[in-house]
Amino acid sequence: MARPTSATIHVDALRHNLGQVRALAPRSRVMAVVKADGYGHGLERVARALAGADAFGVAALSDAERLRAAGISQPILLLSGFDEPGDIERLRSLNVWTTVHHASQLEMLEQAPPGEPVDCWLKLDSGMHRLGFAPDAFRAAHGRIMALQGHSVGQVVLMNHFASSDEFPDSPSHGRQTRQQLDAFRSATAGIDAPRSLANSAAVLGWPDAHDDWIRPGGALYGMSVVEGRTGADFGLRPAMTLSTRLIAVNRIRRGGRIGYAGTWECPEDMDVGVAAIGYGDGYPRAAPAGTPVLVGGHRTQVIGRVSMDLMTIDLRGVPGARVGDPVTLWGPDLPVETIAQRAGTIGYELTCSITRRVRFIER
Ligand SMILES: *Cc1c(COP(=O)(O)O)cnc(C)c1O
């Protein structure tokens, strides 16, 4: 039998989520962020499902190449920008936009041979301190890039990125950092006539004053939330991935029996233990501790013992009549990936991005 482990991608959920995002930001254009293989859902598959998006955002030029090879004709933005002079030729030939966040990129654009102008998203570091020009250097950078218009540079958009937009104005922090970043962006860009883009998913959901001309949602399109204690469903979003497998063994274990590597979990009574064909070699997090929820035939139960590479062990008390072959759901519409992520000390994005190549992908 083939390994029964699969990731089902719900194409209708992707479309639904794009509709939700549009309804939340009706005056903004939508750049669908599909980096990291569409957050693990499959780059081409996601781009086709989200054909209604106004543009796509990727982190690697090779992803832009894949999208063009798949016949995707929407604009594409290289979110972290280009690294070397030769990349400018690739941007031109693929008709891909680039982020410009550093003086080294301005130099490369200044020295580029004549050719098609590349649309540039000039990035302000409004307080996250990862990529972008500092506020006091932003106007000079803007001046340099405008001097290249028609030579190596086409249209210019102004952007920033938020560090904590998942803290909403009504949260304990009152969203103080986002408020500061918004203020920094408004003052650094005041008077510059150009489209603006600030909002990632969390800002789309919780910061309408940051919607501006272009929103850049990723996670929300896959139905995921990074807002503490809230899942995508709380915002009317639908999970776009179900991760599932089957039981390949059901064993009666005596009270006191220790389960799995290092025997970390001890059976408190005689009980049935299920073994499911999934482990960290498939992308299920090894960090998920005993007690992490899992569904067996639709019944909610828990992981017990350590997750191993190919297998995990499951408490079958309370799952009447569980048998070899029963379906096991690790996450999906009935078990939010955010819940599993929280148990494993991470966010849903990391889990969906970590599905490995041996998992079979199905579209439904
Ligand atoms: C990844 C990314 C996004 C999308 O973030 P989400 O939280 O998934 O919505 C937006 N903008 C930039 C620059 C990014 O790198």
Ligand as a Chemical Component Dictionary entry (heavy atoms), coordinates in Angstrom:
data_LIG
# 
_chem_comp.id                   LIG 
_chem_comp.type                 NON-POLYMER 
_chem_comp.pdbx_formal_charge   0 
_chem_comp.three_letter_code    LIG 
# 
loop_
_chem_comp_atom.comp_id 
_chem_comp_atom.atom_id 
_chem_comp_atom.alt_atom_id 
_chem_comp_atom.type_symbol 
_chem_comp_atom.charge 
_chem_comp_atom.model_Cartn_x 
_chem_comp_atom.model_Cartn_y 
_chem_comp_atom.model_Cartn_z 
_chem_comp_atom.pdbx_ordinal 
LIG C1 C1 C 0 5.388 37.488 3.779 1  
LIG C2 C2 C 0 5.111 38.902 3.509 2  
LIG C3 C3 C 0 3.794 39.374 3.511 3  
LIG C4 C4 C 0 2.616 38.510 3.873 4  
LIG O1 O1 O 0 2.547 38.310 5.273 5  
LIG P1 P1 P 0 1.300 37.550 5.910 6  
LIG O2 O2 O 0 1.446 37.677 7.379 7  
LIG O3 O3 O 0 1.394 36.130 5.474 8  
LIG O4 O4 O 0 0.096 38.202 5.375 9  
LIG C5 C5 C 0 3.584 40.701 3.165 10 
LIG N1 N1 N 0 4.615 41.517 2.860 11 
LIG C6 C6 C 0 5.894 41.100 2.875 12 
LIG C7 C7 C 0 6.998 42.053 2.546 13 
LIG C8 C8 C 0 6.193 39.787 3.220 14 
LIG O5 O5 O 0 7.459 39.373 3.232 15 
# 
loop_
_chem_comp_bond.comp_id 
_chem_comp_bond.atom_id_1 
_chem_comp_bond.atom_id_2 
_chem_comp_bond.value_order 
_chem_comp_bond.pdbx_ordinal 
LIG C1 C2 SING 1  
LIG C2 C3 SING 2  
LIG C2 C8 DOUB 3  
LIG C3 C4 SING 4  
LIG C3 C5 DOUB 5  
LIG C4 O1 SING 6  
LIG O1 P1 SING 7  
LIG P1 O2 DOUB 8  
LIG P1 O3 SING 9  
LIG P1 O4 SING 10 
LIG C5 N1 SING 11 
LIG N1 C6 DOUB 12 
LIG C6 C7 SING 13 
LIG C6 C8 SING 14 
LIG C8 O5 SING 15 
# 
